[in-house]
């Protein structure tokens, strides 16, 4: 099951559980339900939804309210709307509210805005109800906002898996709001923060740049203008390492090297600069950067591997062997590392040990092309 399917299953169970909190009180035919100066007379026997906690509250204050209050009936209707869209009496509830001249969507919005941090689950249910009444850019955005709030609350409590589900669902609905209206500024505002949090700085910049074109709120515009300024160095970093991955080291270094003075303790930056120099064949300079990575992040596997390869290229076979041995202590089943150590041993004249390493590599992956080619090379010396 992929992450999207797992998230779908999570929310299915989440809303089913919330649905189980709802009780039903049967109202007889010809019963009167009043709201302000209007009255609705039931035309048939009808179950009215009320949440358990609200029902108990009504019972405690029955002498004051003479039964279930209209507010708690409306709360129950909203909860059914949010948790069970196929419930057969929903059309009857909507007809009742129409007769009472009660507009559900504005009321849901009012409640969501008033909910405190102790009612984040209510926010999600009310947000889903709003979405189920009418799905558009605004209802998608509101639902995304309450999901995000619940996700951040779970994150603060270190409930990581649930937090991830809420935040990823929020992201999908922020994106969906743009499917309905590609000029919806608030979605760009939120999505910029989403991608910044996930260190996708180029995408964050793109969404915030679009936000600047569309929003008319001076406070938000200034806020995002400042965010864009501080984001630029991270954008340069992301563009730089992508150029390294595309094997364009000179262009990458133009972007990455100016960042070193400000971010000399950022091992990721130093790693990609080292990788760019290795691509250029400047192995001595590359070594320095990989060594600095290891000073910051001891036993960083990729840096150990790249430093070992630089040592081989510079004829420092014993040092390379030591680095790959350290790496195998961290990652003992890595076929690639056994291959690299075999090469270091081969060039250092340790043929038998090189043969042992390549045999281990082929046990791990019998079809590994690199291991097979190294085996052929070793056999020339036997």
N, C-alpha and C positions, 0 to 999 in steps of 0.2 A: 504494500500500500504506500503510494507516494505521499508527500507532505500535504498536497492539496486535498487528497482523499481523507487523510487523517484529520485534517482540520474540519472537513465537512462532517465527519463522524463525531468529532468533538462537539460541534455546535448542535447537531441533531440530539445528542444526549443532554447537552446543556439546556436546551429549550424543553425537552421532554421532562426533565427534572423540575424546571420552573412551572411547567403545566400541572405537575402533580401537587403543587401547593394551592391549587384553586379548588374550592368547594362550590357546590351548586345548591341554591335554595329554590324550591319550586314555588312559583307564583301561579295562583289559580286564574282561570279565565275570568274576565271582567274585573280583575284587580286594578287598582289605581296607583300609578307612579307619577309623582308630581315634581316639577322643577320650576322654581320661581312661580309665575302665575299660569303656567301651562300644565296640562294633565294628559297622561297617556293611559288608555284603558286597554288592557290585554285582551286580545281576541281569542286566545287559546291558553291552555296551561303551558307555562314556559319556565325552564330552568334559568335562574339568574346567577352569574358567576361572582364569587366573592373570594378573595384570598383569605386563608385561614387566620392570619394575624389581624386582618381587617375585620373579619367576622367576630373574633373574640373582643376586639375593641368596641364593636357595636353592642355586643351583649353586655359588656361592662357598663355602658352608658345608655342602656335601653330605655330607662325611664325618661331620659332627656330627649332621645331621638326617635322613640316609638318604632323600633325595629331597625332594619338595615338602612343606612343612609344612602342617598342617591350618589354621593361622592364615591362611596365604596363599591357601589354597583358599577359605576363608570370605570373605576380602577380595575375591577374584575373584567369588564368588557375589553379594556385596553390590553390586559394581560393575555386574554384569549386571542385577541387580534395579533399579539406579538409572538405567541407560542404555538398556536394551532389554527392556522389560516383556513383549514378545511372544516372547522367546527360548524355543524349544520344550522345552529341558531344565530350565527353572526349576521345574516341578512335581517333577521327580526330585531336584533339589537340596534342595527344601523337605522332601521325604520323607526324604532322607538325614539332614538336620539334626534332623528329628523323631525318627528312630531313635536318633540320638546324644544325644538329650535336650538339644539346643542351641537356646536361644531367641534368635532373630535380632534382634528389635526392641530388647530391653534392651541387647544387645551393641552395636548401632549407636549407641544413645544414649550408651553409655559411651565409645565411640570418638570421637564428635563432641565430647564434653566434654573429651577429652584432646588433641584436635588443636591444634597451635600455629599461629601465623600463617603458617607456610610450607606449611600443608596446607589452605588455604581451599577449593581445588578439590575435595579429598577430602571436605571438609565438605558441599559442595553435592551431590556424588554420593551420599554416605551419607544426606543429608537426603532426597534424591529417592527413594532406596531405601525409607526408612522410610515415606514418603508412599505409595509404590506397594504396600507391604505392607498398609497400612490407612490410608485417608484419614479423618481426624477432626480435631477442633479442636487436639489436641496435636501431631499430625504436621504439620498445616498450619503451626502456630506454629514448630515446630522448623525446618522447611524454610525458612520466611520468615526466621528468624534467621540461618541459614547463608548465605542469599542476600544478606541485608543486610551481613553481615560481608565477603563477597566484593566487594560493591558499594563499601563504604567503602575497602577495600584498593585497588580500581581507581581510586577518586576520589583517594586519596593519591598515586597515581602519575600523575594527570592523564590517565587513559584515560577520557574523559568519556562517550563513547557506550556503552561496555561497562558502566561504572559505572551509568549511567541504566537500562540493561536489567536489571541485577541488582536495583537498588533498587526499580524499579517492579514487578518480579515479586515481590519481598518484600512490597511493599505489598498486592498482590492476594491473597497468601496470608494475611497478617495479617487482611485483611477476610474472607477465606473461613473463617478459624477462627471468626469470629463467626456465620457462617451455620450452623455446626454447634452452637455454644453461645453465645448472645447474652449470657451472663453470664461469659464467659471474661476475667477481669480483665487478664491479661498482654497480651492483644491491644489493649485500650484503652490500656494503658500505652505500648506501642510506637507505636500509631497517633497518639497525641498528639504524640510527637516527630516523626513523619513529617510531620504537617500544620504543625507549627511551623517545620520546616526549609523547607517550601514557602510560608511566610508566609500560610498559611490559618489565621489565629489563632482565629477563631470556631469552626472545626471542631476545632482542637486543644483549645480550652477544653471543648467538648462531650464529647470522648472522655476527657479527663482528669477531668472532673467525674464521668463514669460510672465511671471507674476508682476514684475515691475511695469510691464506694458499694459496690464489689464486692471490692476487695482486702483481704486480712487480714494483709499484710506491713507491719509498722510502719515499716520503713526506707523502703520504696517509697512508702508513704502520705505520709510527711513530705517526701520528695523531690518528689513531685508537688504537694503543697500549696505548697511554695516556688515551683515552676514556675508554678503558677496565679497566684500573687501577682505575679510579674514579668511574666506574660503579659497582665495586665489592660489596660495602656496600649496594647498592640498590638491587643487586641480592640476597645477604644474607637476606635482609628484605623480598623480595618477596618469597623466598624459605621458610623463617621462618613463614610468615603468612599463606602460603599454608599448612604447617605442622599443624598449629593450626586448620585450617579448616578441616584437615583430622583427627583431634583428636589425634595428636601426640605431646602433650605439652612439654615433656622433650626435644625431638629433636629440637622443635621450639625454646625453651629458649636458647639452646646452640648457636643458630644463632643470636637471637634477643638481648639478654642481653649485648653482647659486643658492640652493637651499641649505647647504651644509653648515654655513656659519650659524644659522638660526636653529637648525635641527641636528646638531652634531651627535646628540644622544639617541637619535631615532634609527634603530638598527635596520628597519625595513629600507630606509633611504640609502644607507651605506651599502646594504646588500645589493641593491639594483645598480648602484654606481660601480661596485666591484664586478658585477656581471657584465656591465657595458664594457669595462676595460678588458675583461677576459675575452669578450667577443672581438675586441680590437687587437688582441694578441699582446696587450701590455700586462703581462702576467705579474710582474713585480708590483706594479701599482695596484692591480686587482687583489693581490695577496694582502696588502696593507689594509684595504677596506674590509676584506673578509675577517682578518684578524681583529679589527676594531669591532666588527659585529659580535664576535665571540667574547670580547671584553664586556660588552653590554648584555648579551644574551648567551650565557655559557651553554655549550652543547647544542646550539641551534643547528639542526640537522643539515639544512640546505647549505649553510655557510661552511660547515665542516666538509661537506662533499665538494663544494666549489673550490675551497682552499686546497683540498687534496689534489684536485685536477690541476690547479695552478702549479703545485709542487711537482707533479709529474712533468708538466710542460717545461719546467725549469730544471729538470734533471735531479730534483731532490727526492729520490725514490724512498729513502728511509723515512723521511718526514711524512711523505704521502702515506706510506704504510701505517705509520702511527696514527695519523688522522682517520684513516678508514677503519682501523681497529677500534678506535674510540667510538666511531659512528656505529660499528657493529655491536658494541656493548649496549648502545642505546636502542638500536633497531636491528636485532639479531637475524631476522629473516629476510633481509633486503637483498634481492638478487643483484641489483645494480651495484651495490656497494661491494659485494664479493667480486664482481667483475672488475671494478676499479682497483681493488686491492690486488687482484691477480695481475693486472697490468703493471702496477708498481713493483710487485715481487719479480715479475718476468724481466723488467728492465734493470732490476737490481741483481740479476743473475741467480735468483732463488727459484729455480725452475720447478722443483718438487712441490714447494709450498704454493706456487702459482697454480700448478695442476690441481692441488687439493681444493683451492678456493673455487676454481672454475667448475670442478665436479659438484661442489656444494651448490653453486649457482644453478647448475643444470638440474639438480634434484628439485630445487625450488621451482624452476620454470624450464622444463626440458626443451621448449621451443623458442627460447629467447635467442633472437638473431645475434645480438652482440656477444652473448656468452658463447655461442657456437663459433663465431668468427675468432674470438680470443682463443678458444680451444684449438682451432686449426693452427693459429700462430704458435701456441705453446708446443704443439706436436712437432714443429720444425726443429725445435731445440732438443728433442728427446732422441 
